[in-house]
């Protein structure tokens, strides 16, 4: 697990809002103990949790590839009903995602939508992607899925 400096970690654990990428959602289903405090804060209402609709699609298809369509459908419905705010891309998010992609060709388009959604809605990105966690313009917590 990679955390920012101690004071930044404390601020991140006490943030009022988080945006989760697809990989971070998978951590909930794998029982990852390092991710649990963030999910607890969101699910208890102590912090708001956001998910980009694009990242939810990514979560669904990756789960379907690894666990099958039935599991993907079940987990997808559970995430939608768990209290996360699912954010569909609008004009501003789509444009900002495209700008991220122009600036960072090493990042997937789905992750660019996460970054654009983060900019508008949340304080901290929760991610399993080490590339995203190293972007200096954002606050991110990286937890390895291994």
C-alpha positions in Angstrom: 0.0 0.0 0.0 1.3 3.5 -0.8 0.2 6.3 1.4 1.0 10.0 1.2 3.0 11.6 4.0 1.5 11.0 7.5 -0.3 14.3 7.7 -1.7 13.9 4.2 -2.8 10.3 5.1 -4.7 11.6 8.1 -6.4 14.3 6.0 -7.3 11.7 3.4 -8.8 9.3 5.9 -10.9 12.1 7.3 -11.9 13.6 3.9 -15.6 14.5 3.4 -15.7 12.9 -0.1 -14.1 10.2 -2.1 -14.2 9.1 -5.7 -13.7 5.4 -6.2 -12.2 3.9 -9.3 -13.2 0.4 -10.6 -10.3 -1.4 -9.0 -11.0 0.1 -5.6 -14.6 -1.1 -5.7 -13.2 -4.6 -6.3 -11.3 -4.3 -3.0 -14.6 -4.3 -1.1 -15.5 -7.7 -2.6 -12.1 -9.1 -2.0 -12.3 -8.2 1.7 -9.2 -5.9 1.6 -8.6 -4.7 5.1 -6.6 -1.6 4.0 -9.6 -0.4 2.0 -12.2 -1.1 4.8 -11.8 2.2 6.7 -12.7 4.2 3.5 -15.7 2.0 2.7 -16.9 2.2 6.4 -16.7 6.1 6.3 -18.8 6.1 3.1 -21.3 3.5 4.0 -21.9 4.9 7.5 -22.6 8.4 6.0 -19.4 10.0 7.5 -18.2 10.8 4.0 -19.7 10.9 0.5 -18.7 8.3 -2.0 -18.8 9.0 -5.7 -18.3 6.7 -8.7 -18.2 7.7 -12.3 -20.8 5.9 -14.5 -17.9 5.0 -16.8 -15.9 3.4 -14.0 -18.9 1.5 -13.0 -19.1 0.1 -16.5 -15.4 -0.8 -16.2 -16.1 -2.6 -12.9 -19.0 -4.5 -14.5 -17.1 -5.8 -17.5 -13.9 -6.6 -15.6 -15.9 -8.5 -13.0 -17.8 -10.4 -15.8 -14.5 -11.4 -17.4 -13.1 -12.8 -14.1 -16.2 -14.0 -12.2 -18.9 -14.3 -14.9 -22.0 -12.3 -15.8 -24.1 -13.4 -12.9 -21.6 -12.2 -10.3 -21.0 -9.0 -12.3 -24.7 -8.3 -12.4 -25.1 -9.0 -8.6 -22.1 -6.8 -7.6 -23.1 -4.1 -10.0 -26.6 -3.9 -8.5 -25.1 -3.9 -5.0 -22.8 -1.0 -5.8 -25.7 1.0 -7.3 -27.8 0.4 -4.1 -25.0 0.9 -1.6 -25.3 4.7 -1.2 -22.6 5.8 -3.6 -23.5 8.7 -5.8 -23.1 7.5 -9.4 -22.1 10.4 -11.6 -23.0 10.2 -15.3 -20.7 12.1 -17.7 -22.1 15.4 -18.8 -20.6 18.0 -21.2 -18.1 19.3 -18.7 -16.9 15.9 -17.5 -16.6 14.6 -21.0 -14.5 17.6 -22.1 -12.3 17.4 -19.0 -11.8 13.7 -19.5 -10.7 14.4 -23.0 -8.2 17.0 -21.8 -6.8 14.6 -19.3 -6.4 12.0 -22.1 -4.5 14.6 -24.2 -2.2 15.5 -21.3 -1.7 11.9 -20.1 -1.8 9.3 -22.9 -0.6 6.7 -20.4 -3.9 6.7 -18.6 -7.0 4.8 -19.8 -10.0 6.8 -21.0 -12.1 5.3 -18.1 -9.5 6.7 -15.7 -9.6 10.0 -17.4 -13.4 10.1 -16.7 -12.6 9.3 -13.0 -10.1 12.2 -12.9 -12.6 14.6 -14.5 -15.4 13.5 -12.1 -13.0 13.8 -9.1 -12.3 17.4 -10.1 -16.0 18.3 -9.9 -17.2 16.2 -7.0 -14.7 14.8 -4.5 -11.6 15.6 -2.5 -9.7 12.3 -2.7 -9.4 9.5 -5.3 -9.4 6.0 -4.0 -7.5 3.8 -6.5 -5.7 0.6 -7.1 -3.8 2.2 -10.0 -0.3 3.4 -9.0 -0.1 5.7 -12.1 -3.2 7.6 -10.9 -1.9 7.9 -7.4 1.2 9.7 -8.6 -0.6 12.5 -10.4 0.5 15.7 -8.6 -2.6 17.7 -9.4 -4.9 15.4 -7.3 -5.1 13.8 -3.9 -5.1 10.1 -4.1 -4.9 7.0 -1.9 -3.4 4.0 -3.6 -4.0 0.5 -2.2 -2.6 -2.4 -4.1 -5.1 -5.2 -4.9 -2.5 -7.9 -4.1 
